[in-house]
Amino acid sequence: MSLGLVGRKVGMTRIFAEDGSSIPVTVLDVSDNRVSQIKTPDTDGYSAVQVAFGKRRASRITKPVAGHLAKAAVEPARGLKEFRVDAEQLASLKAGDVVGADLFQVGQKVDVTGVTIGKGFSGPIKRHNFSSNRASHGNSISHNSPGSIGMAQDPGRVFPGKRMAGQYGNVQRTTLGLEIVRVDSERQLLLVKGAVPGSKGGDVVVRPAIKA
């Protein structure tokens, strides 16, 4: 249980190491993270830090949220995210504090959570990585079909959970154990080795790796 940051996926690029090797990285913008509330075991029954992220016009947030943020002296935010933390970590934080990219260090392992790119209604070949039939010798338009799905007379039905066509993507996923290659404190950017879930501009949550 550690404090993390909410950021925005900027895109992918690559950087070169000292030995000349190319490292693919994902650029994450983690600016505008502010502590909006401290939750303690005495008042809330557990210890956590609520973080407000992003910016939004004051006219675009509800009055209850506006009052909640004003109490912490935090400007209007695009959203709120809560991180469970150990009780010892609460002593160094207070409402209104700005949490930046320097929360992480180069070489640190992190877990990144995001919503995967939606692919719409997809067939079973694409959705479940089935192998298609041969596309020649009389197969006509059935080369990319799932094939038969029925059973014999007993049980004579299709079992629930059968992998078939349907909604593909647009689900929350977490990539574990990614390495931070570079921390840009001036521009509040994190460069993470490898790919993270989601499309460009999507929200991501960066936490210290749980399996480090």
Protein Blocks (a to p, Z undefined) as FASTA:
>chain_A
ZZddddddfbdcddddfkopacddddddfehiacfbdcdfklnopacddddedjddfklp
cfklmmmmmmnopacdfbdcdddddfklmmmgcehiacdfklpcehiacddddddddebj
adfklmnopacddfeehllmmmmcgbjfbdcfbnoiacehiacdddeejiacddehiacf
bdcfknopacdehjdeddehiacdddddfkZZ
